[in-house]
Each structure stands twice: as C-alpha cells, then as structure tokens.
Amino acid sequence: MAAPDYSSRTTDGKSLPAMALNGLRLVLTCWATVAVVGNPACSASAAAEGPVEQPRLLVTSVGQFRNVFGADYVLECDFRLSGVITLVDTNRSLAVLQDADGPVALHFAQNAPALQVGQSVRLHGTRCTPYFARFPDYPYRPTGREVMPSFQAPADWGNYYLTRMRGILRPPVTGYYSFWIASDNSSELWLSTDASPSRIRKLAFMGRFAWSNPGEWTRFPSQHAEPVFLQAGESYYIEALHEQSHGGSHLAVAWEGPSISRSVIPGTYLTPWQEPGWPAGPTNGILREYWTNYCAADLAGIAGPRPFASALTVKEATAEIHGPGTFPQPRPFASAGDWLPHENFVWAQAEGTVRFVSSADNNALLELFTGRESIQVRVANWNPDLAARLANADVRVEGVCERVLDARGLPVPGLIWTPSPDAITFIDKIAGPATRIIGETVPEDSSRPQSMQGFYGTRGVVTFNDRVFDKDLIFVQENENAVLVALADRPFKDRLKVGHDVELGGRLDPEKGVPVITPFFVKDLGWRTMPQPSLRSPDMARSENREGLWSEFEGVVRSVRPDATLSIMLRDGPARVWLSQCPTNELHQYVDSRMRARGVLLLTLLDEPVLLVPSRDFAQVEPRDANSSSQSLASISSVLSLGNEAWRSHRIRLNGTVTYADRSSFFMQDSTGAVRVQAPLPGTVSVGDTVEILAFPNSDGRTCTLSDPLVSPLAAKNPVTPLDLQLAEAPSPDKRGTLVRVSALVLDVRSDETTQLLELQESRRVFYASLPAHRGTLPDILPGSRVRVTGVLSEESAGAPLNLESARSERVLSAIHILLRSPQDVTLLDGPPWWTWKKAAALVGALLATILGTLLWVHLLRLRLERQRAARVAFSRRVLERLEDERRRIAVNLHDSLGQSLLVIKNHALLGIERAPEPDALQQRLNEISGAASRAIEEVRQITHGLRPYQLDRLGLTQAIRASISQAAANSSISFATRVEDIDGVFDKDAEIHIYRIVQEAVTNILRHSRATEATVVIKKKTSDISISIRDNGCGFDPETRSAGASDLGFGLSGIAERVQILGGTLAIDSSPGQGSTLTIEVPLPSHAYDAGRNNGSNRR
C-alpha cells in the first residue's frame, strides 16, 4: 500500500526527502481499525475484515518533534532518541532527555523505565502525543471503556468525569447530512473527511458551562452543524467529547440526511474504534471511554490537532542505559526574553543571591534573587550542612529550567530542577547586569475582592491545602486577594496542589475575614510562581484585613503546643506555625531553632496569629546547637541587657537561687541581678533552691522575663542576702526581682480569699506588700504599726494581688510591690499610737455627718409643713368657690322661679284691686293666684331640699337614696337598676349628706350627659367600708381630658371627688368614649361602726 504524501506538510517548506535527511522516516508496523485514506474500493472490506496498516511517524531526534504537524500527532508517532537524562520527576512520572537539538519532557503513561539523572540512554517510545499537563491521564489511561449501541452516553452517570465516544461512521445514502449534539455540560462533535483521525474538524459544540435538556437540539445555534456531503459506503472517523461537572448529565449525537429524519445515530451505521492489541468486540456501535475525577469543566485543547510544545505523553517506552553521560552546555539566562516554547525543560544556568533556603526529605528549595526578580531552585540529594553557607550567598546554579506562570499568568522560565548540590557554585559576585527571568510583578493592591453571591470565577495560585484541626483548609491567592475553598462533597482536594495556578468557579459566600468559594469546577493550569510574601507584623496585617494572604514569619521556635503547632516568638510578639506534612513526633526538632516560614496568615483561627505553612519546603530553619550543655553560662544582667532584641535569642543557660515561687512563675537571683521565670508546671522549684535553667528571654521594652524553661536542681546552696531598700527615691529598674528588706508604717491591712495585702508608707512613698493566702496568715497588725518586710521587689504588673486594682483606685501608687513568701517575712517593730490621724478623721467625720443629718431633717420638716399649708389653702379656696357657686345657683333659682311666681301673684292682685271683675273673671284670677302660689311653694321646697334634703331626716339615708333614684327614673327614659343595702345609723349627719350628694350628683350626671338607656346603682356595706358602684351604658368620656372645673347646678365629678376626699375614701373612674362609664367609690366606716360590724360578725360565727 502506498504511503501518504507528507512532502507538502512541513513547517519550513522542506520536502519529504529533506526531512528524511534529518532522520524522519515512516513505519508500517502499527495497526488500526480504520480504512486507508483515499482508497474507497477497499475501505468497506478493510473495516469488515479487521485491522489494516496505518502509517505512523518515527522520530529520531528531539528537533524533529518540532517539524511534526499537530494533525500527525493525532495519529501518534514513535521515537528512537539518544541523549542524557537531565530530570527525573517520579511524582509526575516524567523524565527529561536532552540531545544536541534540545530537550523533551516525556510523561510515561504506564511502565516508566528506571532512569537516573546523568545517564546516557537510548529511549524507544511507541505511540506518543503532546502532553496534556492539566490532565495527564488523557488519552492513554481511561478509567474504563464500553461499546454503546447508539451514539448516546448513559444519562445521570455521575459527576466530574470526561467522556470520549469515537468510531467509524458509514452513511447509507450519498447526500448532505446535518449533525446535532446535545449534552449537559459542555461537549464537542468532530468529524473527519475520511477514516483517518488526522483530518477531523469540529462540527458542533456546547460551550463551557452550557447545557441542554435531553433531546433538546436547538437550545444554542452551536449545537447544529452546517450540512456535510457524505458518500454511501465510505468510512468517516467521528468523535464526541463531553465533560460533566455537577448535576444531571447526558450526551447524544443526532443526524439528518436523505431519507433519514433527525434522530440519534444508531449503531447499525457505526463501528467502534479498535486499538491494536485490544480483544475483539462488537462490530456495530461506538466506543465510549471515560475518565473520572475530571474537574476542569472545560474541553479546550483536548480534541483535534495539538502541536508539540515541549512535552509528550508516551504510552509504551523502553530504555537502553549506556552509562554516565555528560550534561549539555547550559543555556544562560542572559537572553531569557528570547526563549522559545520548545526550550522549556532546557538545561540552564542562573546566577543570583540566595534569599531563602528550606529542606525536607533529602530535597531543598532555594529562592534565588537575580537582582530584580526571584526564581525557585529545587535541589535533590541535599546536604544539610550547606544551608548555613548558602544564606545570602551569591551562587551559580545549573539544572533543568521549567516554565511557570508569572503573576500575569504568562509562561516564563522560573523553576530550576538541580540534580545535586554539586550543581551549585559559589561566586564572588553576580556577573553582569541583573536580568529579568520571570514576568512583571502585578502592583500590590491592598483592596480585597468585593463580596458577591451567585456564580463567581477567579484564578490564582494555591497557597495551602491540608487538614488543620479536623478541617480542610485550602487557600488560593491572586495578587493581594485570597479565597478559602470549601470542598463540600467535591473531589477537588487532590487537584489543588500548592504552587499550581488554578481556575475556580462557583458560589462565593462573603465572610468577615476571607471570602469562601464553593467551586463548581477546578482547572489546573500548571506551576506558578508563589506570591511575594507579606512581611507585615500580625497587628498591622489585622488592621489592614490581610487574613488569608501569603506571609512570612521570622523568629525562634519556643515550644510545641498540644495542638501540634509551633510556638514562635516574632519581633512583635508570640505567634503559631502549622507545619503541614510534618509528623507530630518530628516537630520537637525545631524547638530552639531560628525559623523563616512562609504560608497563609490566619488571625482568627486561634488566640494568636497562625501561619499555615504548606510543607517543609517553605520553612528555612537555622538548627540549634545540638549539645545544649555546651552553651556558656550567662549572667542575669546580660539577659536583662538584651532589651528589644530578646525575641531573636535562643535558649540561654543561667543558674541562681530561687527567691520566690508561685503557681505560674518563680524569681531567681544571682550576683548580677534577678529575673522572673514563667514556669508552666507549678511546684517544680521551692524558695531557697539553687537551679540551672535553659530558657528563652522575653522583653516588652520595660521588663524582661524567661519562658519555656528546662530546670535542673543544683546540689550547692547559695543563700541570698536581702538588699536594704531606701525609698527616698524610686528604686532603679535593675533592682526589680531582687530580694529586698524595708521598714515602713502600716497604713491599712486587707485580705480576700486569695491574697493578704499590707498598705505601707516610708519616706512619703506608698507601696504594697502581699502574701498569698495559702502561704499562711499574717500576724494581727493594726494600722499605724511599724513593721519590717522582706520579699521580692516586683513591678505592679507582675504578681499583683487580686485586690490591688481596688487599692490603686483609692491612692496614687508608685511602681513598688513587694512579694512576701511567708508570714515570717513580716516583723512587727512597734505598735500603733493611741491617738492617730485616722481616729481624729473618724471623729470629725461623725460630727459632720450628725450636723448634716440634722440640717437635712429640719429642711425636710419645713418642706412638709409648706406642702400641708399649701394643701389647706387650696382646699379652703375650693370650698369657698363651691359656696359661691351654691349662692349663685340659689340666687338664680330665686330670681328665675320664685321671683316670677310672686310677680304673677302681685299682678293679679293689683288687677283685682283696680277694678272689680266679673265673678267668673274673679274666680279665674284667684285660681291663677292659687296656682302661682303653689308653684312658688314647690320651688321653695326644691330650693330648701337642695340645701338640706329633708328625706334624710324623715326617711333615713337608705330610703332617701332609693327615693332620689326612683324620682330620677320616673322623670327620664333611662332604666335604673338599684340595690342599696341598709346603711342607716352608720355615719354621722354630715357624712350622710356627703354620701347622699355623691349618689345624687352621679345620677344627675347620667341624666344630663350620658345619653344612656340603662344604669345601675349598687351600694354594699362591707366589714370595714361601704362600696358605691354607679354604671351606665352611655356615650362615655375620656377621664384624662375632661374639664376639671365643669359643673352644672353644683353637680359634677369634681364635687364628687371633693366629697370622697372629705370622707377619706377613694374614687375610681373607668370610662372610654362609646363604652359607658363606671364610678367606684370606697368609703371607710367610722371606727364605732367598724367595731360593731366585727362584733356582729363574731356573734354570727
């Protein structure tokens, strides 16, 4: 069979013979179940009979890979390469071979040969294709394969997978065919012009994040392809790709052609794709291959021709080892801007200053600063003794340079893989001008991303991925913005590798610290330079809201905390370091080591700032001295002189005598000074012990203490003589913590459950001495006594008693506080004098209090009398006003009623005198005179009844009230219900008049103002009082807004209130507009009536 003509398909215009001169040859040893291109006569029979020859290219040098078209890589190629191995990365199953033409990275899909860096080898590779870095399992390592009966994948098959369906299509009739694709999520449909995959072109697709319902062919225009002319009996390679993220899933391809309506392509017109060496399978249908754990939500770069860049995936490879080889001449970084894509993984050389050195598992990571930018250097077979020499040294390194993504996402050379420390050379200085080797750094932006909800897309470098305190914490940072990745149930953890550039998309939940994104997809874009670490202090980072950003800590590791964090002392205070991928039992090796660590800064995870370091590759450690006992003995005064630089110090070796000890610390003193030691374990030392300690110094700029001590007792005893303290001036700072003795006057003695406190004075200076309650009880000391105290001189903030704050608020204190160790530290020198200033002050205070109390009592009496006088005057004024109103009422009644009647009588009498009337007229006049006289008599009776109800004298109080109510009911349309118990003889005459008038005025108010239809009057006699209740269902009123002075004919609520007040009773008014009103009056019984009532009640019992 004739080979295809490749002469016109070279990138430089060379013919096939010219390419053959460079070693490019064709082989006819591979088999594939595809028809031979351009031979329709044998295509059908070839497909039916089985495999036929299909040529593949054979490449014999690295340079030839660059001359192969992307379409040729679809058919795959073989190689026979000779060169030297410059990199072996077992984590990626990747090796780099470089020959005279350049380097090539080979990813071994299976059965990687055993290779070592520096070997001269000849590699035989079968079936290779451009390396798909973000998903290396494609195309040679699918999770599974199956043959489908039609061009349709199973629906709702799962989440996060990639599907490829491919085979040979044979149309039944010649003509134009249309194709459709429907899927959830994105998909692509490819079709070749013949049976060869090398000539495929994309017909239709569902875009990224797009989806359709099953059988929905017209949701997007891109789902439908333009009609394609196909010949009956010909074979056409067809392929569909589909990626599924989350939710429902499906894939189907439909066609429409001559005599065929639109439908899913059935298996009768399809033949599954068959690779050489596969067992025989069905002859109809289409092959479905699937890869699980595909999270990119993108099909870009998977199907179709892909040109060679710098790496290939090899399905099968073998190696011939020829022994040690010679590394190629390194490519300098001087022309880094001229690097071509195929120069990735080239053996290169760089010069710069080492700014950061870390090591873990026999490997090291260097940060090499070239003058303007930094690159990472990863060194294998590391020698730990080299770390100290490399710090800030100028070096030259050689190794494999791999491109990474810079801060702008552009590929630049930025990572060097060095096989051993032998490839590192120290130089005097960096030769030549500084050269930029990675992209521009994006300007720092202190603003944080705007909080948003819904779908949110971002891109950045993974800065941390580990489980911390039983919680997965994954951070991604882009420029100065960071997000926390919440995995939920998504299989993304292994895809988010530290140092890789990733693209994320999903739901963003705004948080107070770091926004949280729950990704819908994760797309790995490859290695990327880590962000420049922030060197801000934790306090400044907190004020600038830099939670979650890549930061750097530098300090000395003090201890390993129970939560498996390292306690580190920074310049600005203590912090924590979480060192990922480090077993807990190995953390103690870092104690007393100086550490520079880079990681993600969290300010709210614990009570102290925490740096999450992704691995030991990001921790530069200056080891401590392995033999602590070899450290020279230091004096306490030298520790005190460290000042603000104490945070840099390693453990210091001291010895001295313990002068004071409490539950959390102790003081030790030598001949040069004294210092406080923070001891987490109580009871480790006792007063008087001589000890040797290894501890870390701490300083706040004013005082110095020691922490995290290792304490060893010494046999020798060195007692300390107390220093006589003179308080004419304030003690110097170097005397803090020393054992002192002082005589002073006792001002006060106080105690609580935990502390006994002496307030002392000497030389006009007030200070305090305290003794813990569990150390014993101080002797009885009275204020004014003179004592001598012995103890440790301490600052106020250290060891202060619980009630010292209350004492501080009462007096102005100096910074003197003496810590007593036992009651024997207080010696009574002299008792208090008989007459003291406190006694005098107490006497004067008592006299002043008595005088003030008397004056206050007199003033209160005067105010009371004035209020009573004002009340009497007001009551007299009201009585006079009421009398004047009554006189006015009587005058009006006399004038308007009685006066008119008398005038009528007078006029009729005068007319009778002037002329004698007729008998009939005379009789009429006499009748009129008699009627007027009768009316006058009635009016006089009413006036006198208004002044003094005569019924009280004739009928008694009970019957008088009943009669009054009956008369009112008879003269109105209101229905009165009455219940009046016998209350005769209970009150005196004046009180009876008041009670009668109260009822009369209340009934009159109902008649005149209530517009009621029903009313009730109830008077009950109780044991100690009588109760009067008067209710109506009228219009009601608002008691708060009624006119207090309103009255009519002497009746009104104000009059009722005054009479109730005179009787010593209570009045309650319950009314609201439209709801009627209720008056409730309680009048106490006179004492004689109350006693009689009680006796009657006793007799009844």
VENTAWO-V19515 format. One record per residue. N is the residue number from 1. RES is the residue in one letter. PSI is psi as a letter, one per 20 degrees, with the letter a starting at -180 (* if undefined). Layout:
N RES PSI
N RES PSI
This chain:
1 M p
2 A q
3 A q
4 P q
5 D o
6 Y j
7 S h
8 S j
9 R k
10 T q
11 T h
12 D j
13 G j
14 K q
15 S r
16 L g
17 P h
18 A h
19 M h
20 A h
21 L h
22 N j
23 G j
24 L p
25 R r
26 L q
27 V q
28 L l
29 T i
30 C q
31 W q
32 A q
33 T m
34 V q
35 A q
36 V p
37 V p
38 G j
39 N m
40 P i
41 A h
42 C j
43 S g
44 A g
45 S h
46 A h
47 A h
48 A h
49 E h
50 G b
51 P q
52 V r
53 E p
54 Q o
55 P q
56 R q
57 L q
58 L p
59 V p
60 T i
61 S q
62 V h
63 G h
64 Q h
65 F h
66 R i
67 N j
68 V p
69 F q
70 G h
71 A h
72 D h
73 Y h
74 V h
75 L i
76 E r
77 C r
78 D r
79 F q
80 R o
81 L q
82 S p
83 G a
84 V q
85 I p
86 T i
87 L p
88 V o
89 D n
90 T h
91 N h
92 R j
93 S l
94 L q
95 A q
96 V p
97 L p
98 Q p
99 D a
100 A h
101 D h
102 G a
103 P q
104 V p
105 A p
106 L o
107 H p
108 F o
109 A h
110 Q q
111 N l
112 A p
113 P q
114 A o
115 L q
116 Q q
117 V p
118 G i
119 Q q
120 S p
121 V r
122 R o
123 L p
124 H o
125 G p
126 T p
127 R n
128 C q
129 T q
130 P p
131 Y p
132 F n
133 A h
134 R i
135 F m
136 P h
137 D i
138 Y p
139 P j
140 Y i
141 R m
142 P q
143 T h
144 G r
145 R q
146 E q
147 V p
148 M q
149 P i
150 S r
151 F m
152 Q p
153 A q
154 P q
155 A q
156 D l
157 W h
158 G a
159 N q
160 Y m
161 Y r
162 L p
163 T p
164 R p
165 M p
166 R q
167 G a
168 I p
169 L p
170 R o
171 P q
172 P h
173 V q
174 T p
175 G a
176 Y p
177 Y q
178 S q
179 F q
180 W q
181 I p
182 A p
183 S r
184 D o
185 N c
186 S q
187 S r
188 E q
189 L p
190 W q
191 L p
192 S r
193 T i
194 D b
195 A i
196 S p
197 P i
198 S i
199 R k
200 I q
201 R q
202 K p
203 L g
204 A r
205 F q
206 M p
207 G r
208 R p
209 F j
210 A r
211 W r
212 S r
213 N q
214 P p
215 G j
216 E n
217 W i
218 T k
219 R g
220 F q
221 P h
222 S i
223 Q i
224 H p
225 A q
226 E q
227 P q
228 V p
229 F p
230 L q
231 Q p
232 A q
233 G i
234 E q
235 S p
236 Y p
237 Y p
238 I q
239 E q
240 A p
241 L q
242 H p
243 E q
244 Q p
245 S f
246 H q
247 G b
248 G q
249 S q
250 H r
251 L p
252 A q
253 V p
254 A q
255 W r
256 E p
257 G a
258 P p
259 S j
260 I o
261 S r
262 R p
263 S r
264 V p
265 I o
266 P r
267 G i
268 T h
269 Y j
270 L q
271 T p
272 P q
273 W p
274 Q p
275 E q
276 P p
277 G i
278 W q
279 P q
280 A q
281 G a
282 P q
283 T i
284 N q
285 G a
286 I q
287 L p
288 R o
289 E q
290 Y q
291 W p
292 T r
293 N k
294 Y o
295 C j
296 A i
297 A k
298 D q
299 L j
300 A p
301 G j
302 I g
303 A r
304 G r
305 P p
306 R o
307 P r
308 F p
309 A f
310 S i
311 A q
312 L q
313 T p
314 V p
315 K g
316 E p
317 A q
318 T r
319 A q
320 E o
321 I p
322 H j
323 G a
324 P q
325 G r
326 T p
327 F q
328 P r
329 Q p
330 P q
331 R p
332 P q
333 F j
334 A h
335 S l
336 A h
337 G i
338 D j
339 W q
340 L r
341 P h
342 H i
343 E j
344 N q
345 F k
346 V q
347 W p
348 A r
349 Q p
350 A q
351 E q
352 G a
353 T p
354 V o
355 R i
356 F p
357 V p
358 S q
359 S q
360 A p
361 D l
362 N j
363 N q
364 A q
365 L p
366 L q
367 E o
368 L o
369 F o
370 T j
371 G h
372 R h
373 E r
374 S q
375 I q
376 Q p
377 V o
378 R p
379 V p
380 A r
381 N l
382 W q
383 N o
384 P h
385 D i
386 L i
387 A g
388 A h
389 R h
390 L i
391 A o
392 N k
393 A q
394 D p
395 V r
396 R p
397 V q
398 E q
399 G a
400 V p
401 C p
402 E p
403 R q
404 V r
405 L p
406 D a
407 A h
408 R j
409 G j
410 L q
411 P p
412 V q
413 P o
414 G j
415 L p
416 I p
417 W o
418 T p
419 P h
420 S r
421 P i
422 D i
423 A j
424 I p
425 T p
426 F p
427 I r
428 D g
429 K r
430 I p
431 A p
432 G r
433 P q
434 A p
435 T p
436 R p
437 I i
438 I r
439 G r
440 E q
441 T p
442 V p
443 P q
444 E p
445 D o
446 S i
447 S q
448 R r
449 P q
450 Q p
451 S p
452 M q
453 Q r
454 G b
455 F p
456 Y p
457 G q
458 T r
459 R q
460 G a
461 V p
462 V p
463 T i
464 F q
465 N n
466 D r
467 R p
468 V p
469 F l
470 D k
471 K p
472 D p
473 L o
474 I p
475 F q
476 V p
477 Q p
478 E o
479 N c
480 E k
481 N p
482 A q
483 V q
484 L p
485 V p
486 A o
487 L h
488 A c
489 D k
490 R q
491 P l
492 F i
493 K g
494 D i
495 R i
496 L n
497 K p
498 V p
499 G i
500 H q
501 D p
502 V q
503 E p
504 L q
505 G p
506 G b
507 R p
508 L p
509 D o
510 P p
511 E r
512 K h
513 G e
514 V p
515 P q
516 V p
517 I p
518 T o
519 P q
520 F h
521 F r
522 V p
523 K o
524 D p
525 L i
526 G a
527 W q
528 R q
529 T q
530 M q
531 P q
532 Q p
533 P q
534 S p
535 L j
536 R q
537 S q
538 P h
539 D g
540 M h
541 A h
542 R g
543 S h
544 E j
545 N l
546 R k
547 E p
548 G j
549 L q
550 W p
551 S r
552 E p
553 F q
554 E p
555 G a
556 V p
557 V p
558 R h
559 S r
560 V p
561 R q
562 P h
563 D j
564 A k
565 T q
566 L p
567 S p
568 I p
569 M o
570 L r
571 R h
572 D j
573 G a
574 P q
575 A r
576 R q
577 V p
578 W o
579 L o
580 S q
581 Q k
582 C o
583 P q
584 T h
585 N i
586 E i
587 L h
588 H i
589 Q i
590 Y i
591 V p
592 D k
593 S q
594 R p
595 M p
596 R o
597 A q
598 R p
599 G a
600 V p
601 L p
602 L p
603 L i
604 T j
605 L g
606 L a
607 D i
608 E q
609 P q
610 V p
611 L o
612 L o
613 V p
614 P h
615 S r
616 R i
617 D i
618 F k
619 A o
620 Q p
621 V p
622 E o
623 P q
624 R r
625 D p
626 A h
627 N n
628 S h
629 S i
630 S i
631 Q q
632 S q
633 L p
634 A q
635 S q
636 I h
637 S h
638 S h
639 V g
640 L h
641 S i
642 L h
643 G c
644 N i
645 E j
646 A h
647 W h
648 R i
649 S q
650 H a
651 R q
652 I p
653 R p
654 L q
655 N q
656 G a
657 T p
658 V p
659 T i
660 Y q
661 A p
662 D a
663 R h
664 S i
665 S r
666 F q
667 F p
668 M q
669 Q p
670 D a
671 S i
672 T i
673 G a
674 A q
675 V q
676 R p
677 V p
678 Q o
679 A o
680 P h
681 L o
682 P q
683 G j
684 T h
685 V r
686 S q
687 V p
688 G i
689 D q
690 T p
691 V q
692 E p
693 I q
694 L o
695 A r
696 F p
697 P q
698 N q
699 S p
700 D j
701 G i
702 R g
703 T q
704 C p
705 T r
706 L q
707 S r
708 D l
709 P q
710 L o
711 V p
712 S p
713 P q
714 L q
715 A h
716 A q
717 K p
718 N n
719 P q
720 V p
721 T p
722 P q
723 L p
724 D o
725 L p
726 Q p
727 L j
728 A h
729 E r
730 A p
731 P q
732 S q
733 P h
734 D i
735 K i
736 R p
737 G i
738 T q
739 L p
740 V r
741 R p
742 V q
743 S p
744 A r
745 L p
746 V p
747 L h
748 D q
749 V p
750 R r
751 S q
752 D a
753 E h
754 T h
755 T q
756 Q p
757 L p
758 L p
759 E o
760 L r
761 Q p
762 E p
763 S l
764 R j
765 R p
766 V p
767 F r
768 Y q
769 A p
770 S q
771 L p
772 P q
773 A h
774 H i
775 R j
776 G r
777 T p
778 L q
779 P q
780 D o
781 I p
782 L q
783 P p
784 G i
785 S q
786 R p
787 V r
788 R p
789 V q
790 T p
791 G a
792 V p
793 L p
794 S q
795 E r
796 E h
797 S i
798 A p
799 G k
800 A q
801 P r
802 L h
803 N j
804 L h
805 E g
806 S h
807 A h
808 R h
809 S i
810 E h
811 R q
812 V p
813 L q
814 S r
815 A l
816 I p
817 H p
818 I p
819 L o
820 L q
821 R h
822 S r
823 P h
824 Q i
825 D i
826 V p
827 T p
828 L p
829 L h
830 D q
831 G r
832 P q
833 P q
834 W g
835 W o
836 T r
837 W h
838 K g
839 K g
840 A g
841 A h
842 A g
843 L g
844 V h
845 G h
846 A g
847 L g
848 L h
849 A h
850 T g
851 I g
852 L h
853 G h
854 T g
855 L h
856 L h
857 W g
858 V g
859 H h
860 L h
861 L g
862 R g
863 L h
864 R g
865 L g
866 E h
867 R g
868 Q g
869 R g
870 A h
871 A g
872 R g
873 V g
874 A h
875 F g
876 S h
877 R g
878 R h
879 V g
880 L g
881 E h
882 R h
883 L g
884 E h
885 D h
886 E g
887 R g
888 R h
889 R g
890 I g
891 A g
892 V g
893 N g
894 L g
895 H g
896 D h
897 S f
898 L h
899 G h
900 Q h
901 S g
902 L h
903 L h
904 V g
905 I g
906 K g
907 N g
908 H h
909 A g
910 L g
911 L h
912 G h
913 I h
914 E g
915 R q
916 A o
917 P r
918 E q
919 P g
920 D g
921 A h
922 L g
923 Q h
924 Q g
925 R h
926 L h
927 N g
928 E g
929 I g
930 S g
931 G g
932 A h
933 A h
934 S g
935 R h
936 A g
937 I g
938 E h
939 E h
940 V g
941 R g
942 Q h
943 I g
944 T h
945 H h
946 G h
947 L h
948 R o
949 P o
950 Y h
951 Q h
952 L g
953 D h
954 R g
955 L h
956 G r
957 L h
958 T g
959 Q h
960 A g
961 I g
962 R g
963 A g
964 S g
965 I h
966 S g
967 Q g
968 A h
969 A h
970 A h
971 N j
972 S r
973 S j
974 I p
975 S o
976 F p
977 A p
978 T p
979 R o
980 V o
981 E r
982 D o
983 I j
984 D q
985 G j
986 V g
987 F r
988 D r
989 K g
990 D g
991 A h
992 E g
993 I g
994 H g
995 I g
996 Y g
997 R h
998 I g
999 V g
1000 Q g
1001 E h
1002 A g
1003 V h
1004 T g
1005 N h
1006 I g
1007 L h
1008 R h
1009 H h
1010 S h
1011 R k
1012 A r
1013 T h
1014 E q
1015 A q
1016 T p
1017 V o
1018 V p
1019 I o
1020 K q
1021 K p
1022 K a
1023 T g
1024 S i
1025 D r
1026 I q
1027 S p
1028 I p
1029 S p
1030 I o
1031 R q
1032 D r
1033 N k
1034 G b
1035 C h
1036 G r
1037 F r
1038 D o
1039 P h
1040 E h
1041 T j
1042 R q
1043 S p
1044 A h
1045 G j
1046 A p
1047 S q
1048 D o
1049 L k
1050 G i
1051 F q
1052 G r
1053 L h
1054 S h
1055 G g
1056 I g
1057 A h
1058 E g
1059 R h
1060 V h
1061 Q h
1062 I h
1063 L i
1064 G k
1065 G a
1066 T q
1067 L p
1068 A p
1069 I p
1070 D o
1071 S q
1072 S q
1073 P p
1074 G i
1075 Q j
1076 G a
1077 S q
1078 T p
1079 L p
1080 T p
1081 I p
1082 E o
1083 V p
1084 P q
1085 L q
1086 P q
1087 S h
1088 H h
1089 A h
1090 Y g
1091 D h
1092 A h
1093 G h
1094 R g
1095 N g
1096 N h
1097 G h
1098 S g
1099 N h
1100 R h
1101 R *
